[in-house]
Amino acid sequence: MTHEIRAIFDRIAPVYDQLNDWLSLGQHRIWKEMAIKWSNPKPGDTCLDLCCGSGDIALGLARRVGTTGHVYGVDFSPNLLETAKRRAQSQYPQPAIAWVEADVLNLPFDNNQFDGATMGYGLRNVKDIPRSLKELHRVLKPGAKAAILDFHRPSNPQLRTFQQWYLENIVVPVATHLGVKEEYAYISPSLDRFPIGSEQVELAYQVGFAVVTHYPIANGMMGVLVVSKF
Ligand SMILES: C[S@@+](CC[C@H](N)C(=O)[O-])C[C@H]1O[C@@H](n2cnc3c(N)ncnc32)[C@H](O)[C@@H]1O
């Protein structure tokens, strides 16, 4: 399963950024900025971006921590990490971002290392959500915050119907046009299985986070889970 998911993301890499812009009408940039802000990065901080993909959020963190800070982007797709590396070198060479090829379920970091963390559209894809939250909790410093952005199933039935219609009739056909149908058809079933906000809050408390809030955004079609460690 892990290998299959990694292969999916490796295949998407060449069209990933273009598709995100088209399919969200550029809105994903705003949602990612919200997650960055909620993770509270400050100049000089050491921050972590889990499931960094092509690097949008890690680049945003780098702008916030400045030249005295450090950013680590972790992903298990070599192709997306390669895209991230190229973008970082051309767009934002300082501070250098460390791109780490690893599984977020087994982070190659010591305990209590990071001042803040983000994860964009990653939690829905990991095969063990509690374990992923536990690893995140382990590597954060006491007092640190993390913000986890992902799709969300809105509680309003009309909006949920619209979301399903959009995924089926806009997202999949556009992805088909770009030759990555199977990869984008995967969003809808993964969202069906994904815990809703209140369930995510419960899971985060269970692994030891002290303060946890889920913020529905985009009319509840997206959500940001904000967790703090004491
Ligand atoms: C939908 S993309 C999101 C990329 C980026 N965060 C963004 O928002 O544009 C999901 C990413 O999670 C990565 N991923 C999924 N499961 C992972 C795991 N267990 N360990 C590391 N990376 C993983 C995939 O390779 C992919 O790059």
The ligand as an SDF file (V2000), in Angstrom:
LIG
                    3D

 27 29  0  0  0  0  0  0  0  0999 V2000
   -1.2890   15.6040   -2.0910 C   0  0  0  0  0  0  0  0  0  0  0  0
    0.4390   15.6870   -1.8740 S   0  0  0  0  0  0  0  0  0  0  0  0
    0.6640   17.1670   -0.9520 C   0  0  0  0  0  0  0  0  0  0  0  0
    1.9570   17.8750   -1.2260 C   0  0  0  0  0  0  0  0  0  0  0  0
    2.1300   19.2420   -0.5870 C   0  0  0  0  0  0  0  0  0  0  0  0
    2.1270   19.1770    0.8520 N   0  0  0  0  0  0  0  0  0  0  0  0
    1.0620   20.2050   -1.0500 C   0  0  0  0  0  0  0  0  0  0  0  0
    0.1760   20.5130   -0.2510 O   0  0  0  0  0  0  0  0  0  0  0  0
    1.1000   20.6330   -2.2000 O   0  0  0  0  0  0  0  0  0  0  0  0
    0.7030   14.4500   -0.6740 C   0  0  0  0  0  0  0  0  0  0  0  0
    2.1830   14.1550   -0.4590 C   0  0  0  0  0  0  0  0  0  0  0  0
    2.3230   13.2540    0.6290 O   0  0  0  0  0  0  0  0  0  0  0  0
    3.3850   12.3700    0.3470 C   0  0  0  0  0  0  0  0  0  0  0  0
    3.1960   11.2100    1.2170 N   0  0  0  0  0  0  0  0  0  0  0  0
    2.0770   10.4460    1.3630 C   0  0  0  0  0  0  0  0  0  0  0  0
    2.2690    9.5090    2.3110 N   0  0  0  0  0  0  0  0  0  0  0  0
    3.5320    9.7060    2.7830 C   0  0  0  0  0  0  0  0  0  0  0  0
    4.3050    9.0480    3.7950 C   0  0  0  0  0  0  0  0  0  0  0  0
    3.8260    8.0070    4.4790 N   0  0  0  0  0  0  0  0  0  0  0  0
    5.5540    9.5190    4.0290 N   0  0  0  0  0  0  0  0  0  0  0  0
    6.0670   10.5580    3.3260 C   0  0  0  0  0  0  0  0  0  0  0  0
    5.3770   11.2130    2.3620 N   0  0  0  0  0  0  0  0  0  0  0  0
    4.1290   10.7840    2.0940 C   0  0  0  0  0  0  0  0  0  0  0  0
    3.2590   12.1050   -1.1480 C   0  0  0  0  0  0  0  0  0  0  0  0
    4.4460   11.6450   -1.7200 O   0  0  0  0  0  0  0  0  0  0  0  0
    2.8690   13.5110   -1.6420 C   0  0  0  0  0  0  0  0  0  0  0  0
    3.9860   14.2850   -1.9890 O   0  0  0  0  0  0  0  0  0  0  0  0
  1  2  1  0
  2  3  1  0
  2 10  1  0
  3  4  1  0
  4  5  1  0
  5  6  1  0
  5  7  1  0
  7  8  2  0
  7  9  1  0
 10 11  1  0
 11 12  1  0
 11 26  1  0
 12 13  1  0
 13 14  1  0
 13 24  1  0
 14 15  1  0
 14 23  1  0
 15 16  2  0
 16 17  1  0
 17 18  1  0
 17 23  2  0
 18 19  1  0
 18 20  2  0
 20 21  1  0
 21 22  2  0
 22 23  1  0
 24 25  1  0
 24 26  1  0
 26 27  1  0
M  CHG  2   2   1   9  -1
M  END
$$$$
